[in-house]
């Protein structure tokens, strides 16, 4: 008797789970359409394709809906972008330092010759 009750309750739970999944999926699709998420994802991919070329926004959105959020790709892209900016900034600071040193040398030579 216990086995029969267990089997019946198991079958009902499976049927209820499928119904909930179908309703959830339909609700998500309706919200996608009403909020314009597909349009937003398309525009996001258009604007970020140069900077974040290795990230697929659509798959990231689908993974976020399912609860599988993987931030490694985003973090790596941000570090790569920050690294390029840091290298550019250090290069500019190096040029400025070289100009200051050259100016100091020329000023010292000029003052040593008696020119003010």
Secondary structure in CASP SS format (residue, H / E / C, confidence):
PFRMAT SS
TARGET T0000
AUTHOR 0000-0000-0000
METHOD secondary structure of the structure
MODEL  1
X C 1.00
X H 1.00
X H 1.00
X H 1.00
X H 1.00
X H 1.00
X H 1.00
X H 1.00
X H 1.00
X H 1.00
X H 1.00
X H 1.00
X H 1.00
X H 1.00
X H 1.00
X H 1.00
X H 1.00
X H 1.00
X H 1.00
X H 1.00
X H 1.00
X H 1.00
X H 1.00
X H 1.00
X H 1.00
X H 1.00
X H 1.00
X H 1.00
X H 1.00
X H 1.00
X H 1.00
X H 1.00
X H 1.00
X H 1.00
X H 1.00
X C 1.00
X H 1.00
X H 1.00
X H 1.00
X H 1.00
X H 1.00
X H 1.00
X H 1.00
X H 1.00
X H 1.00
X H 1.00
X H 1.00
X H 1.00
X C 1.00
X C 1.00
X C 1.00
X C 1.00
X C 1.00
X C 1.00
X C 1.00
X C 1.00
X H 1.00
X H 1.00
X H 1.00
X H 1.00
X H 1.00
X H 1.00
X H 1.00
X H 1.00
X H 1.00
X H 1.00
X C 1.00
X C 1.00
X C 1.00
X C 1.00
X C 1.00
X H 1.00
X H 1.00
X H 1.00
X H 1.00
X H 1.00
X H 1.00
X H 1.00
X H 1.00
X H 1.00
X H 1.00
X H 1.00
X H 1.00
X H 1.00
X H 1.00
X H 1.00
X H 1.00
X H 1.00
X H 1.00
X H 1.00
X H 1.00
X H 1.00
X H 1.00
X H 1.00
X H 1.00
X H 1.00
X H 1.00
X H 1.00
X H 1.00
X H 1.00
X H 1.00
X H 1.00
X H 1.00
X H 1.00
X H 1.00
X H 1.00
X H 1.00
X H 1.00
X H 1.00
X H 1.00
X H 1.00
X H 1.00
X C 1.00
X C 1.00
X C 1.00
X C 1.00
END
